[in-house]
Structures are given as C-alpha cells and as structure tokens.
Amino acid sequence: MKILKRIIYILLIAVALLAIYLYVNKAPDKSVAELSKNWAPEPSQFLKIAGMNIHYRDEGPKSDKEPIVLIHGTSASLHTWEGWVDELKAHRRVIRFDLPAFGLTGPDPTNNYTIEHYADIVVTILDKLEIKNSVLAGNSLGGYVSWATAVLHPNRVSKLILVDASGYPFKSESVPLSFTLSKNALTNGLLKNVLPKSLVEQSVKNVYGNPALVTDELVERYYQLTLREGNRAALKERFKQTIPGPLAKKIKTINIPTLIIWGRKDHLIPLDLGLKFAQEINKSQLVIFDDLGHVPHEEDPKATASAVKQFLMLGIVN
C-alpha cells in the first residue's frame, strides 16, 4: 500500500510539473498584423497569390532585368538573407520572400506543399513582378525549390545557386529537435499551443557550424515567426509532402551555370549531397566553407556572398 501511495504521489507531482511547464511555455498563435510591426517594416510588401498574401522584399536597381531571387529553408524566413542582400543590392536587384508555411506568408489554403506547387509559386511571383528570367538561389528546402523550378520551368532560370540544398534522399548526422517533434502527430499537436523558446534556440544552434554565433535576437526572430497563425500546423504537412522524389532524376538535365555552396559542418544535409549536385550538374562549381554549417549564408554572409559575386561576374567557373 505504501508503495502504491508513493507511486501515486510521484505521478501527481509529475502531472503538476508538466502542467506548470505547459503553462509557462504557452505560446498561442499570433496574427500577421501583430507580427508585422517588427518583421515587415519597409521595404516589406505583400503580394496576393493563390489565396495567400506572400510577404516579400524587392531591393536594388529595378533596371536589373535578371534579378537574384533568394529562397529560404524550412522554418526560416526572408530575413535569413539579410547579409546577402546588404552585399548585393548596390549593383543587383534582389528579391526574397517567405515561402508558404513559413514567415508572414503562412499556410497554403489548399494545404499543398509538394515541390511542384512550390515551383509554381515561384513562377507566379516572377509573373506578378513581370520578371522573365532570374538567378535563383536557395538554401535547404529553398535550394530544392530552386533547382526544381529550373527543372520544371527551365526558360525562367538563367543561373542557379544552391546553398546546402535538399532534394536527394539523405541521412542526417543530427536533426534539430523541433523538426523531429513537428513530424510526430502527438508532439506536433502539443506544439500548436506550446513552444519553449529553448527548443527554438537548440534547433537554430544545431544548424550552425559555430553555435556561439547564435544570438538572442536571432532566436527571437525564429521564435516569433514560428508563432504566425497556422505555421506550426503547416510544418507537419510540409515534412510529409515535400520529400525527395522522382524529380531528382532530372537534376542531370540542368544545363545552366550553377554555384553550389556547402558548409563542411552541416550535420543536417551531408556534404556528400553537395558533391553529388556538383557531379550531376554539368556547368557547376562547388565551394566548401570548412567552418560553416547548414545555413552558411546566415552564419557568414560576407564570405559566402563573396563567392556569389565572383560567380555572377564570371558565369561558368569550371
């Protein structure tokens, strides 16, 4: 009897501690209007496409007929490219936007997160902005979207920049905990109402080559934009739908100048994939940054943007 009472007592304490933890880390959705105050000042704009208001920024000389379009990765936003934009916008038109399911754009009303749909969204944005041809640059999921657009709509992409891109099947050495929890139906449901900031911090540090570079301000940005209404539910669908598939067989058909940037300390998508992209894309060059991780453009924008500047000046580099 004493043992049973002790077990019940321990269970009650555990339930009480869980209730306190959930209360302390309660994080309800936030509206776009509320978040826009901090995350959509000028030059942010919104573009109505397919039932969504796409959050985007269009900077640099509008006379540039072949703008650079930057596409972020999973759980990121257009803000991840701030360093590159600062380096490029003096001479090139630079466009970046929040993909459906992320940032201030939020979920797709049709719940469609296939790679083909993402590529169609890119082309629709180009059409709306009256852009015939562009340089597509993408990180991780954004890299997948970029090369898929080049495969499916080859007449719309003149050059390609892949930054630790996904699209091939791969096995990770380490996965951010937030990604793992979002893929599970039970824990994903919990994260709709609860989001410890420490979880976001751990996940961001996981993709940096040097976790010490992750600042409180950076964590706050990722945290706040994750709270955008609908984003947490959409993330689970994105993981389910945007997976490596038959389209990867067509990577060999890409025949435009391509720069491949990779962080050697990327524990999410291994360097082997960078080597495979370089092998299968004929007009490509691979540049490896030994000390950087999965988001090298964010971790060291000056060094990585320098490689981009050289590529854009010289075109085909091999």
N, C-alpha and C positions, 0 to 999 in steps of 0.2 A: 504493500500500500504506500509506504514512504517513497519507494522508487517511482511509482505512478504519479504521486503528487509532485515529485521533483521534476519529472518529465513535463507534466502539465505546466508547472511553474516556468520552466525553461522555454516552453513553447509560447507562453503568454508574453514573456519578456521579448522573445524574438519577433512576435507579431507587433508588439508595441514599438520596438526599434524600427521595424520595417515601415510602420505607419508614420513614424517621425521622419524617417528618411524620405519617404514619398512626399510628405508634406513640405519638407524643407526644399526638395528639388522639384516641386511642382512647377511646370512650365507650360502654360496653355498657349495655344496658337496666338500669333499677333497679326493684325491686319496690315495690308500693304501701305495704307495711309499712315499708320503708326510707324512702320519701319522706314518709310521713305524719307522721313525727316532727317535721319542720319545717313542713309545709304543710297539716296537718289537725289542729291543736290545737282546743280548744273555741273557738267553737261548731260546729265541723265535725261533720257526721253523714254516714251513708251510707244510701241508700235502694235496696232491691232492686227493679229494674225491668228487664223483658225480658232477663234473664240478665246484667245489669250491676249493679254497686254504684255508684250515682250519688252523687258527692261533692257535698254541698250545705250551705248555712248558712241558718238561719231566725232572723231577729233582729227586734227591735222588738215592739210590743204585739200579742199574739195576739188581742186583741179586734178588731183591724182586719179587717173582713170582705172587704176588697178590697185585698189586699197588692200590693206592687210586685215584679214578678219580673224580675230582671236576667239577660240572656243575653249572654255574651261572644262575641268573634270568633275567627277562625282562629288557632290556636297560642297563644291566651291561656287564661285560667282564671278562676274566680270571683274571684280575688284582684285582678283588674283594676278591680273595682268598689269597692274598699276605701274610697276617698274619698267616693263617693256614699253608701255605707251609713252612714258616720260622720255625714254631713249629714242623712240622712233617718230613721234608726232611732228617734230620740227620739219621733217622732209617727206614724210609719208602720211597718207590718210589711214587712220587706224580705227577699225570698228570692232566692238566687242559687245556681247550680250549674254544675258542669263538664259541658259538652256531651260526648256520645260522640265519641271520637277525641282528646280533649284532657284536660289536667289529670290528676287522680287517677281520674276515671271510666274513661278508657282506651277501647280499641276496642270497637265493637259486635260481639258474637259472630256476628251474621248478616251482617256486612260491609255493612250497609245505611246509606248516608249521603245518601239522597235528601232533598229538602226536606220531602216529605210525611211521611217517617219521623221527621225531627227534630220536626215539628209534633206528631205523635202522641206523641212522648216528653214534650213539654211538657205536653200534656193529661193524660197518665198520671201525671206528677208532681203536677199540680194535683189529680187524683183521689185519689192516695195521701195527700196532705196535707189532703184534704177542703175544697178551695177551689173554689167555684163560679165566681167571677168575679175577674179580676185586671187590673192595669195591666201590660202587657208592655213592657219596654224592652230594646233590643238594639243592639249595635254590630257593624257589618260583617256577617259571617255571622250573628251573633246578631240583627241587625236584619232580615235575610232570614227567619230562623226566626220572629221576632216577627210580621212582617206576614203571613207565610204561615199562621201559626196563626190570626190574625184573619180571614183569608180562608176557611180550611178549617173553623174552629170559631168562628164569629162570636159565639155565645152565651157564650163563655168569656172574652172580652176586652172590657173596658169602655173602656179608653183605651190609646193606643199612643204609645211614644216611640222614634223611630228615630234612631240616632246613626251618621252616616256609613254608612248601611245599604247592603247589596248586594241583588241580585235582578233588576236590569235589566242587559242587556248593556252593557258599558262598555270603554273603552280606557284603561289606566293610563299615567300620565306616568312613573312609576317603581315597580318591584315589588321587594319585599325579596328578596335573593338566595336566602335559604332557601326561599322559595316556589317560585322558578324551579327550583332543584335538586330539590325534592321532587316536582315534576311529571314529571321525566325518569326513566325506568325505570333507567338505568345509575347516575346520581348518587344517586337515591333509595336504591338498594341499598347504595351506599357509605355513605350517611348512617345506615344502620341500625347501623353499628358505629363510625363516626367522626363526631364533631361538634365542630368547633373553636368554642370559646366566642366567638371573634372574629366568626364568622359570625352567631351569635345577636345579638351586640351591634350589628353592622351592620344587621341586619334590624329590630331594635327602633328604632334611630335613624332608619331610613328612614321610619317611620310617625309620627314626632314632628314637630311644626312647629318645635320648638326642640330639636335633638338634644343640646344641652348639658344638658338636664334628665334624660337617661338616666343613672341611677346604676349603680354596680357591683352593688348589691343588687337592682335591678330586672332587670338582665341575668342575674344568678344565678338568680332565680326562674323566668324564662322558660327558661333553660338546663336547670335541674333537672327541671322538669315536662315538658319535651320528652323527657327520658330515661325517663319512665314506660313500662314494658314495653308494647310494641305501638303506641305513639303515632306513631312515625315511619313505620311501615308504613301505618297508617290514614290518615295525612295525604294520601298519594298518592291513595287511594281517595276521600277527601273532595273533593279537587280535581276528580276525574273525574266524580263523581256529583252533587255539589251545585252545579249551574250554572244560570244564568238560563234559564228555560224558559217554557212557555205560561202558567204561573200568573201571570206578570207582567201579563198582560192583565186579570186580575181585581183589580188594585190599585185600580182605579176604583170597585170595589164596596164598599170600606172606607168606612164611614159612622159612625165614632166619633171623638171628639176625639183629634187626633194632633199631637204635638210633634215637629218634625224639627230635629235639631241637626247642624250641619256645621262642620268646620274648613276654613277657606279654603285652608290649606296642605296639604290632603290630596292627596298625589300618587298614591295608590293608587286611590281612587274619587273621581272629579272632582266638583266642586260642581254641575255640570250635572245629576247624578242627584238631588241634593237638591232642585233646582229642579223636576225632573220629579215627584218624590214630592209636593211641595207643590202642583203643578198638578193632579195626578190624584186626590189625596185631598181630598175636599170640606171636611171640618172640620179643617183643618190650619193650622199656623203654622210657618214656617221661621226658625230663629235661627242666624245665622252668626257664628262666632268667628274673627276675622281672623288671629290669631297662632297658631292651633292646627292640628294635623294630623289624622291618621286616627283617633286614639284620644283625642279631646278630654276625655272623662270621666276618663281616667287622667292626662293632661297637666295639666289644670287642673280638678280635681274641684269646687272651691268655686264657681267661676264657672258651670260647666255645671250643677251641682246647683241653683244659684240659679234658673236658667231652669226647671228641673223643678219646683221648689217653687211658683213662680208659676203654672205650667201646671196643677198639681194643685189649686191653690186656685181658679183662675178657670175651669178647664174649657176650653171652646171660646174661643179667643183672637182669632179673626178676625171 
